[in-house]
Amino acid sequence: MEDVLVETPDIAGVFFENEIVAQGAAATLDAAKCQDVKLVTFDLSARAYELIKEGKLLGVIVQDPFRMGYEAVNAMVTTLKGGKPHAQIDLETRLLTKGNAGEFASDPQVGD
């Protein structure tokens, strides 16, 4: 994030493929007192949830890892029984923002 700020000082936002990297970027922006850059990421964790509530992350795209595992095992069992699972299984994602953080408070991914 430090390099990005040097190369692109007027950057408006960054999307991260995982929340660990977004945590580092949020810390870098905080240290640089740069509050105009919006950060969005995948994957929910207790820390990402806190960063949302603090306003340091704009959004987190939340997947359901339990449902992902469930559907994967079902596809495997279908295959092992000689069946053909769906070529594509679409699973809903949700967007966590500061405005709807309360809806995610009891999500198992937020708990320790």
C-alpha positions as CSV (number, residue, x, y, z in Angstrom):
1,M,0.0,0.0,0.0
2,E,2.9,2.3,0.7
3,D,4.2,1.8,-2.9
4,V,0.7,2.4,-4.3
5,L,0.4,5.7,-2.4
6,V,3.7,6.9,-3.8
7,E,3.0,5.8,-7.4
8,T,-0.7,6.9,-7.4
9,P,-1.2,9.6,-4.7
10,D,-4.7,10.3,-5.9
11,I,-6.0,6.7,-5.7
12,A,-9.6,6.5,-4.7
13,G,-10.0,2.9,-3.8
14,V,-8.5,-0.6,-3.8
15,F,-10.1,-4.1,-3.9
16,F,-8.3,-6.9,-2.2
17,E,-8.8,-10.6,-2.8
18,N,-8.4,-11.4,0.9
19,E,-8.9,-9.6,4.1
20,I,-5.5,-10.1,5.6
21,V,-3.9,-7.9,2.9
22,A,-6.7,-5.4,3.4
23,Q,-5.9,-5.2,7.1
24,G,-2.3,-4.3,6.3
25,A,-3.5,-1.7,3.8
26,A,-5.8,-0.2,6.4
27,A,-3.0,0.0,8.9
28,T,-0.8,1.7,6.2
29,L,-3.5,4.2,5.3
30,D,-4.0,4.9,9.0
31,A,-0.3,5.5,9.6
32,A,-0.2,7.8,6.6
33,K,-3.3,9.7,7.8
34,C,-4.9,9.0,4.4
35,Q,-8.6,8.6,5.0
36,D,-9.9,9.2,1.5
37,V,-8.9,5.8,0.0
38,K,-11.8,3.3,0.1
39,L,-10.9,-0.4,0.7
40,V,-13.1,-3.4,-0.2
41,T,-12.2,-7.0,0.3
42,F,-13.4,-10.6,0.4
43,D,-13.6,-12.8,3.5
44,L,-15.0,-12.0,6.8
45,S,-13.1,-12.3,10.1
46,A,-13.4,-10.7,13.5
47,R,-10.8,-8.1,12.6
48,A,-12.4,-7.2,9.3
49,Y,-15.7,-6.8,11.1
50,E,-14.1,-4.4,13.5
51,L,-12.4,-2.4,10.7
52,I,-15.9,-2.1,9.0
53,K,-17.4,-0.8,12.2
54,E,-14.4,1.7,12.6
55,G,-15.0,2.9,9.1
56,K,-11.5,1.7,7.9
57,L,-13.0,-0.7,5.4
58,L,-15.8,0.4,3.1
59,G,-17.1,-3.1,2.5
60,V,-16.5,-6.9,2.8
61,I,-17.9,-9.3,0.4
62,V,-19.0,-12.2,2.6
63,Q,-19.1,-15.8,1.4
64,D,-20.6,-18.7,3.3
65,P,-17.7,-21.2,3.7
66,F,-19.9,-23.7,5.5
67,R,-22.3,-23.8,2.5
68,M,-19.4,-23.9,0.1
69,G,-18.1,-27.0,1.9
70,Y,-21.6,-28.6,2.1
71,E,-22.2,-28.1,-1.7
72,A,-18.7,-29.4,-2.5
73,V,-19.2,-32.6,-0.4
74,N,-22.6,-33.1,-2.0
75,A,-21.0,-32.8,-5.5
76,M,-18.3,-35.3,-4.5
77,V,-20.8,-37.8,-3.2
78,T,-22.9,-37.4,-6.3
79,T,-19.8,-38.2,-8.4
80,L,-18.8,-41.1,-6.3
81,K,-22.3,-42.6,-6.7
82,G,-21.9,-42.3,-10.5
83,G,-24.0,-39.2,-10.9
84,K,-23.0,-35.9,-12.5
85,P,-23.1,-32.9,-10.3
86,H,-24.0,-29.5,-11.6
87,A,-21.3,-27.9,-13.7
88,Q,-21.6,-24.7,-11.8
89,I,-23.1,-24.1,-8.3
90,D,-23.8,-20.4,-7.7
91,L,-23.8,-19.4,-4.0
92,E,-25.1,-16.1,-2.8
93,T,-22.7,-13.5,-1.4
94,R,-23.6,-10.6,0.9
95,L,-22.0,-7.2,1.3
96,L,-21.0,-6.1,4.8
97,T,-20.9,-2.3,5.3
98,K,-20.9,-0.1,8.3
99,G,-24.6,0.5,7.7
100,N,-25.6,-3.2,8.0
101,A,-22.9,-4.5,10.4
102,G,-25.4,-5.4,13.0
103,E,-26.8,-8.1,10.6
104,F,-23.4,-9.9,10.7
105,A,-22.7,-9.7,14.5
106,S,-23.7,-13.3,15.1
107,D,-22.0,-14.7,12.0
108,P,-19.6,-17.5,13.0
109,Q,-16.8,-15.9,11.0
110,V,-17.0,-12.9,13.3
111,G,-16.6,-14.9,16.5
112,D,-13.3,-15.8,17.9
